[in-house]
Amino acid sequence: MLGLCALQAALLAHTAWDKSDTADEPTYIAAAALVWAHRDYSFNSGAPVLPKWGFAAALRLVDPAIGQTPPEWYRAGTTCCGRAVRAACAGISSPRAAPPFS
């Protein structure tokens, strides 16, 4: 019985590792930083507010610098918190337009 439990746990862990999609994490982290620091709910407005507050509370526990988040959404993810969060948020792009094609 213990062997079956261990096998099930291993299969579940493998599935979670393989199937968990975290492509939108930088967006949620930046939105949480804006909610915490500026009470700005407009960034990522399609997402519910409660998870943003959950992310913000977790970020605050890990890094008190969340309160120094700049108000611009495109800078929020790259300057809001510690080195690990900045690395996770590196995928958030700037609103500057791409250079025109030649």
C-alpha positions, 0 to 999 in steps of 0.5 A: 500500500505504501508503495502505491502511495509513493508511486501516485505521489511520484506520478502527480509530481511529474505531471505537475512539473510537466504541465504547470504553465507559468508563462503569465507569472511575471504579469501577476507579480507586477500587478500584485506589486502595483496593487500593494504599492499604489492600490492600482487595479488597472494593470491586468484588470481581467484577473480577479483582485483577491489573487493579486492581494495574495501574491502581494502579501507573499511578496511583502513577506519575502521582500519589503521593497515591494512598497517602492514599486514605481507607478508605471506598469512597464517598470513594475515587474523589473524594479519592484522587488528583489533579484529573484522577482526581477529575474522572474519579471524580465519577460514584461516588455516596455510600452515603447514602440518597436522601430519601424521596418526599413 
